[in-house]
Amino acid sequence: MRPSPLTIAILAPAGVQMLDVAGPADVFAEANRQAGREVYRVVTVGMAPRAVAASSGLHFLPDRSVLDEIGQLDTLLVAGSPDLPRAAVDLTAVAWMRRHSERARRYGSICSGALLFARTGLLDGRRVTTHWRVASLLAERHPSLKVEADAFVVRDGPACTAAGVTAGMDLAVALVEEDLGRDIAMAVAAELVVFYRRPGGQMQFSRHGNAAPAGRGALQELQRYVVAHPAEDHSVASMAARVGMSARHFARIFQHEVGMTPAAFVEAMRVEAARRLLEHGHESPKRVAARCGYADVNGLRRAFMRRVGVTPAEYRKRHAHVRA
């Protein structure tokens, strides 16, 4: 006698990103095909008993809503939405998530869904990830969480969380491997043309360098100058002189108003400049290092590994628009 299917519920908040729902659902459906039986039964859940409007403008009718009881769940996943950072707390949804998660084998979130699911308290004290853009916001709102901003997928006990959008498929593949083994998980990944294990971390996709300058006017002008001239000398002494402050006073004011040390800011902007050059694909990492203020390619490589999680050469190979 075959075991009953494992019920996986995916909660779709208002403005959900469709791929957060459809991506994992397709992974579980393909796992059923590869296994030759219904291992998984996916149930979509809305915040109300009506069609869900996705961020893309598409609409779909969920199977259930948070006003319904849906029986025993194996897994509960909360999808993300661009609206979640500003959304009011839906206490009915929070209570529903907590009630069903406490009875489930595992639970978690995809993308910014962590902002909603963390309200249950079930992630407290655990290692988690989310989309790089909201990682700092998640950490600020829930200080007990150990947010790993570079990770695609994090598993900590029953909690499983994924980074932005397509990482929901990475998480689903990992759950399939956990349930059905490596061979079926690899077959699913091959059929859907996704990574079985994605290389690097999500910081290679982030764009922190596009943030608006912060602080008083003189500091904003300085930040713009560093962005425009990454190869120049940007020591604390030289930057302090440019804004007419002592080095000690400048370092203190800069960190207070910008939110990072001057050295960290310069490194972040140089790495961002290097990323843009590497993406164009015309110049070698050695030439890029020189154009971005590094004495040699090893200096660029160390900074890249800290900020992006992959080497400049690996980044160029994966992201270049034009291959030399």
PyMOL commands that set and color helices and strands:
alter all, ss='L'
color gray80, all
select helices_A, chain A and resi 18-35+84-86+91-103+113-120+132-141+167-180+182-192+202-205+208-210+217-228+236-242+247-258+262-280+285-291+297-307+312-319
alter helices_A, ss='H'
color red, helices_A
select strands_A, chain A and resi 6-12+40-46+52-53+59-60+64-65+75-78+106-110+127-128+146-147+153-156+159-162
alter strands_A, ss='S'
color yellow, strands_A
deselect
rebuild
show_as cartoon
